Amino acid sequence: MATAAGEINTTRYLGGAQEDAGARYGTMKIDGMQVIPEVEKSGDLVDDLLRRKCLRCHLNTRGASRKGEFRASGCAACHVLYADNGLSRSNDRAIKSLMAAARKGTKVLERGYPVKHRLSAAIPTSQCLHCHNGNGVGMDYVGLFERDEDGNYRFLSPDRKANNFIYGIDHHALLPDIHNEKGLACIGGFKLQRGGGWLM
């Protein structure tokens, strides 16, 4: 999780950018590995694919600043809880007025703020979905499925408009996985709050 070496080197190998899948590159320089090269330096489009798509949600990068994807980076990406709307529930004076302005509609959430400024070992499924929100990697577990990007399919939104975005896209509502319904979160043992933890 910390270096994504398996993902990076296997993808680079399969894309013809290196001779084998050995751990040459990672998201950081550590244990003899180099940081994955910029496509301008390597000349390999696979590096561009990795940086723009595969590693966008990696632990050592910040999440997208949009509904459902606010999060920190590093260990805090999982262990500091964020609400889907990026608003804090803290009484911290430093951000109290900022959150009040955000709730009134003022655009102040360029990066979002944690629910509380503290680490947690009780990780709700909603926290996992800040990264694992594509089809087949989390959405189906909670009963969501991405709608087709084509505008012709978006009329199926409940309000007949394409404005129900979370994670940057609209969704079909499906039956959630039985394990999710019974309260089993992605990180075993944590009892989900009714409605899916911190989902808003």
C-alpha positions as CSV (number, residue, x, y, z in Angstrom):
1,M,0.0,0.0,0.0
2,A,2.8,2.4,0.8
3,T,4.8,2.2,-2.5
4,A,2.4,0.5,-5.0
5,A,5.5,-1.2,-6.3
6,G,3.5,-4.3,-7.4
7,E,1.0,-2.3,-9.4
8,I,3.6,0.0,-10.9
9,N,6.2,-2.5,-12.0
10,T,3.7,-5.1,-13.2
11,T,1.9,-2.5,-15.3
12,R,5.1,-1.1,-16.7
13,Y,6.3,-4.6,-17.6
14,L,3.0,-5.4,-19.3
15,G,3.2,-2.1,-21.1
16,G,6.7,-2.8,-22.4
17,A,8.4,-0.1,-20.3
18,Q,10.7,-2.5,-18.4
19,E,12.1,-5.9,-19.0
20,D,10.5,-7.7,-16.0
21,A,8.2,-6.9,-13.1
22,G,10.9,-6.5,-10.6
23,A,10.5,-3.7,-8.0
24,R,12.3,-0.8,-9.7
25,Y,9.8,2.0,-9.2
26,G,7.3,3.1,-6.5
27,T,5.5,6.2,-5.4
28,M,8.5,7.1,-3.3
29,K,12.2,6.5,-3.3
30,I,12.8,3.7,-0.8
31,D,14.7,0.4,-0.5
32,G,16.5,0.8,-3.9
33,M,13.4,1.8,-5.7
34,Q,13.1,5.0,-7.7
35,V,10.0,7.3,-7.9
36,I,7.9,6.4,-11.0
37,P,9.3,8.5,-13.8
38,E,7.3,11.4,-15.4
39,V,6.2,10.5,-19.0
40,E,8.3,13.5,-20.3
41,K,11.5,11.8,-19.0
42,S,10.7,8.1,-19.7
43,G,8.8,8.6,-23.0
44,D,6.5,5.7,-22.0
45,L,2.7,6.4,-22.1
46,V,2.3,3.6,-19.5
47,D,3.8,6.0,-16.9
48,D,1.2,8.6,-17.9
49,L,-1.5,6.0,-17.4
50,L,-0.2,5.0,-14.0
51,R,0.1,8.6,-12.8
52,R,-3.3,9.8,-14.1
53,K,-5.4,6.8,-13.4
54,C,-4.0,3.9,-11.4
55,L,-2.2,6.0,-8.8
56,R,-4.6,8.9,-8.5
57,C,-6.0,7.4,-5.4
58,H,-2.8,6.1,-4.0
59,L,-2.0,6.7,-0.3
60,N,0.8,9.2,-1.0
61,T,-1.4,11.4,-3.1
62,R,-4.3,13.6,-2.1
63,G,-7.9,12.7,-3.1
64,A,-9.9,14.7,-5.6
65,S,-11.6,17.7,-4.1
66,R,-15.2,16.6,-4.9
67,K,-18.1,14.9,-3.1
68,G,-17.1,11.5,-1.9
69,E,-13.4,11.8,-2.5
70,F,-12.1,14.2,0.1
71,R,-9.3,12.6,2.1
72,A,-5.8,13.1,3.4
73,S,-2.7,11.3,2.2
74,G,-0.3,8.8,3.6
75,C,-1.5,6.8,6.7
76,A,-4.1,9.5,7.2
77,A,-5.8,8.6,3.9
78,C,-7.4,5.7,5.8
79,H,-7.0,6.6,9.4
80,V,-8.3,10.2,9.5
81,L,-12.0,10.1,8.7
82,Y,-13.6,12.5,6.2
83,A,-17.2,13.1,5.4
84,D,-18.3,12.8,1.8
85,N,-18.9,16.5,1.7
86,G,-15.5,17.4,3.2
87,L,-17.0,19.3,6.1
88,S,-15.5,19.0,9.6
89,R,-17.6,18.3,12.7
90,S,-14.9,19.5,14.9
91,N,-15.2,22.3,17.4
92,D,-11.7,23.4,16.5
93,R,-11.8,27.2,16.5
94,A,-9.4,27.4,13.6
95,I,-11.9,25.9,11.2
96,K,-15.3,26.6,12.9
97,S,-16.0,29.8,11.0
98,L,-14.7,28.2,7.7
99,M,-17.2,25.3,8.1
100,A,-20.1,27.7,8.9
101,A,-19.3,29.5,5.6
102,A,-19.1,26.3,3.7
103,R,-22.5,25.2,5.0
104,K,-24.0,28.5,3.8
105,G,-22.6,27.8,0.3
106,T,-19.4,29.8,0.3
107,K,-16.8,27.9,-1.8
108,V,-14.1,27.2,0.8
109,L,-13.5,23.5,0.4
110,E,-10.6,23.3,-1.9
111,R,-9.3,20.3,-0.1
112,G,-11.8,19.3,2.5
113,Y,-11.3,18.8,6.2
114,P,-11.5,15.7,8.5
115,V,-14.6,15.0,10.5
116,K,-12.5,15.2,13.6
117,H,-8.8,15.9,13.8
118,R,-7.7,12.5,15.1
119,L,-6.5,9.1,14.0
120,S,-9.0,6.2,14.0
121,A,-8.6,2.4,13.8
122,A,-12.4,2.0,13.3
123,I,-12.6,2.6,9.6
124,P,-16.1,2.7,8.1
125,T,-16.8,1.5,4.5
126,S,-17.5,5.1,3.5
127,Q,-13.8,5.9,4.2
128,C,-12.7,3.1,1.9
129,L,-15.0,4.4,-0.8
130,H,-13.1,7.7,-1.0
131,C,-10.7,5.7,-3.2
132,H,-12.4,2.4,-4.0
133,N,-15.4,3.8,-5.8
134,G,-15.3,2.4,-9.3
135,N,-17.4,-0.4,-10.4
136,G,-16.1,-3.7,-9.0
137,V,-13.9,-2.2,-6.3
138,G,-16.4,-1.0,-3.8
139,M,-19.5,0.6,-5.3
140,D,-21.3,-2.7,-5.8
141,Y,-20.7,-3.6,-2.1
142,V,-22.9,-0.6,-1.0
143,G,-25.4,-1.0,-3.9
144,L,-24.3,1.5,-6.4
145,F,-23.2,1.1,-10.1
146,E,-21.8,3.8,-12.3
147,R,-24.1,5.1,-15.0
148,D,-22.8,5.3,-18.5
149,E,-21.0,8.5,-19.2
150,D,-23.2,9.2,-22.3
151,G,-25.9,11.8,-21.5
152,N,-28.6,9.6,-23.1
153,Y,-28.4,7.3,-20.1
154,R,-28.5,10.0,-17.4
155,F,-32.3,10.5,-17.5
156,L,-32.5,7.5,-15.3
157,S,-31.5,9.6,-12.3
158,P,-34.3,9.6,-9.7
159,D,-34.9,13.4,-10.2
160,R,-34.5,12.9,-14.0
161,K,-31.4,15.2,-13.9
162,A,-27.7,14.3,-14.0
163,N,-26.9,16.1,-10.7
164,N,-26.7,13.3,-8.2
165,F,-22.9,13.0,-8.5
166,I,-20.8,11.4,-5.9
167,Y,-17.3,10.3,-6.8
168,G,-17.6,12.4,-9.9
169,I,-20.3,10.3,-11.5
170,D,-24.0,9.4,-11.3
171,H,-25.1,5.9,-10.2
172,H,-27.8,3.3,-10.5
173,A,-29.2,2.1,-7.2
174,L,-28.8,-1.7,-6.8
175,L,-29.2,-4.1,-3.9
176,P,-26.2,-3.8,-1.6
177,D,-24.1,-6.8,-0.8
178,I,-25.7,-8.9,2.0
179,H,-22.5,-8.5,4.1
180,N,-22.9,-4.7,3.9
181,E,-26.5,-4.9,4.8
182,K,-25.7,-6.9,7.9
183,G,-23.1,-4.4,9.0
184,L,-19.8,-5.9,7.9
185,A,-17.5,-3.1,6.9
186,C,-14.5,-3.4,4.5
187,I,-12.2,-3.4,7.5
188,G,-13.6,-6.4,9.4
189,G,-15.2,-5.9,12.8
190,F,-16.3,-2.3,12.6
191,K,-20.1,-2.0,13.0
192,L,-21.5,0.4,10.4
193,Q,-23.6,3.2,11.6
194,R,-27.1,3.1,10.0
195,G,-26.9,4.7,6.6
196,G,-23.2,3.7,6.0
197,G,-20.9,5.3,8.5
198,W,-19.9,8.8,7.5
199,L,-21.8,8.9,4.2
200,M,-23.8,12.1,3.8
